[in-house]
Amino acid sequence: MRFAWRVPEDAGDPLEFQILPSRGTILPHGSQKICVEFVSRTVQRYTSHNLVLDIPGVAKEQLAIALRGECAVPRITLDCNPLEFGSCFVRHPYKRSLT
């Protein structure tokens, strides 16, 4: 059986949901593990995305699995503002400890 996984709501470039393998063939009595990697580029909750299974030449959206996720960014505050580095030169690393 041939298969193809996709997330129809993920139309961005680059995609936020990576599916490996996203397509392939399963032999009789066989199985296939897949990995779904979520790489968000927007701080938000994801509640309306589905992982959809198509069977090429047979059926589209044969199966839909709801995906839920949240991208959050921690709030950061610095004791000193702004950070002072003095004179800086290209191709020279500069380090500063933060609290």
N, C-alpha and C positions, 0 to 999 in steps of 0.2 A: 504494500500500500504506500503510495506517495503521500507526503504531507507537506504543508507549508503553514508556519506560524507567523502571525503579524499582530500589531497593535494599531488598528485603524485610526485611532485618535492621535497617534504620534506621527505628525507630518512634518516635523521640524527638520532642520539640517544643521548639525548632526542630530540623529535620533536620540531620544532620551531613554528608550527601552531597547537594549541590545539582546537578541535572542540567538543562542548558539546551541545546536544548529537551527537555523530558521526554516530549513527545508531539507528533505531527504526522502529515503525509502526505508520502510520497515518490512523485513522478510516475514513469511508466515511463522506464527508462534514467537515472534521477536518482540523486542521492546526498544525504546529509545529514551534516554534521559535528555532533558533540555535544561539550559541555564538561562534565566532572565536577569539581566543586569540593568539596574536603574541608575542613571546618571542625570540628575536634574540640573537644569541651568536656570531655574526660576524658583524663588521662595514661594511655595504654595502647597496646598494639600491636593493630592490626586485621588479623586473618588469616582471619576466617570470613565476610566480607561479599562479596556478589556483585552485579554490575550485571546486571539481568535484562531481557530484551527480550520484551514481550508484543505479539502482533498481535491487536488487538481483533476479536472475532468469529471468529477462526481458531484461535489457540493461545496458551496462557499459558506463560510461561517457555520460549519457543522457543529462546533462547540465554542462556547465563550466562557472564559474564566475571568472573574472580576479582579482587577489589580488595584490595590490601595497603597498609597505611599505618601510621605510628607518630606519636604525639603525644608530644613530650618537652618538658620545661621545664628550662631551665638552672639549676644551683645558683648562688645568689647569696650572697655574704658581704660584709659591710660592715666597713670599718675602724673605724667608730664605731657604737656601739649603745647606746641608741636614737638616732634622729635628733631633734635638738632644733630646734624652730622658734620657740620662745617664744610670745608672745601672737599669735593669729591671728584675723582678722576675715573674716566672710562677704563674698564678692564681691571679695576682694583676692587677687591671685596671689602665691604665695610660691615661690621657687626655692632649691634647695640642690644643690650639686655632690656627686657620689658617686664614691668610689674603690673 
